[in-house]
Amino acid sequence: MFPDFKTRRFRATGADIHYVTGGSGPPLLLVHGYPQCHVMWHKVAPALAADFTVIVPDLRGYGDSTKPASDPEHATYSKRASGTDLFELMADLGHERFNVAGHDRGGRVTHRMVLDRPKRIRRWAVLDIVPTHRIFADMNKEIATAYYHWLFLTQTNGLPERLIGNDPEFYLTDKLARWSAGGSGLGGPALAERGFTDAAVAEYVRAFSNPDTIHASCEDYRAAASIDLVHDEDDLDHKPEAPLLVLWGKGGLMDRTYDVLETWRERAANVEGRALACGHFLPEEAPDDTYAELRKFFVR
C-alpha cells in the first residue's frame, strides 16, 4: 500500500515506534486517528512523496508500535507523551523542524505538539476535529450521541476492553461505517463503497484485534478526559503562530455543530481551510482533495 516506502522502527524513550517513510524533499509527518493505524494514509502518502520526505508512524499503543504499560493518571497515553515519541523520531531522522498533519486523534497529538514545541513545527494541519477542550466544554445530547465512544472508552475496570474484545472486528468496522459519509452503521453501504479498501480494513482489523491495542486505545481516551485537559487548560491563551490548515467533512458532526474555522481561530493565530465532500475519514473517502489541499498548503 506504500510503494517505494521503507518500513522501519525507532526506539523512542517511551515506546518503540513503527513507521514507513518515502519520498524526498521537506519533511512531512502524517499522524493517524482512531481506531486505525498508519495505513489510513495509504491513498495520500505516496502522492505526497513526490514533493516531501513523508514519515507515517503508528502512534504508541496503535498498529505495530509498542503498547507501554498504563498508569493511574493516564499520562502514558497523553497527547504529550505521544507527541514526544514523534519529536524524538523526527530528530533521529535529522528533521529538527518539520510539517505535520494529523487526522482525528492524530490531530489532537498534532495540536499538543505545536503547543509544546512550536519552534519545531513549520506548518500544521488537522483533519475533522475541533480542540479537545472545546468538545468537552460543549458536550450536549448531539455531541454525546455522535461521539458516544468518548464517554464509553473512559470507563474503568476493563469494561470497554471486555465489550470491544468480544468482537473487535464488528466494533471497528461499525466505527468506519458510522463516521463515513451517510452516517449509518453496517446496515448502510459497504465499506468499499465508502472508500475503504479491503486491504486497509484487513490491516485495521488485524492491528485492532490485539487486546493490548484495545486497552491502549481506551487509555488514549481516558487521557483525553483527564491529563490532556489539564495540559490544555494551561495553554488556553496560547495561540501558535505557525500556519494551520483545517479540513473537515461536509455535513459531519464538526460541520453541523461548529463554525470550524472560527473555533480554531480561538486557539491558533493563522488559520485557513474548508470542508470536503466526504465523511470523517478524509484521506480515504476524499483522497484526491485531501492530497491537493495538503500539498498546496505545505509547499508554500
Summary of the structure (lengths in Angstrom):
residues: 300
radius of gyration: 17.4
end to end distance: 27.6
largest distance: 48.4
contacts: 1048
relative contact order: 0.16
helix: 47%
strand: 16%
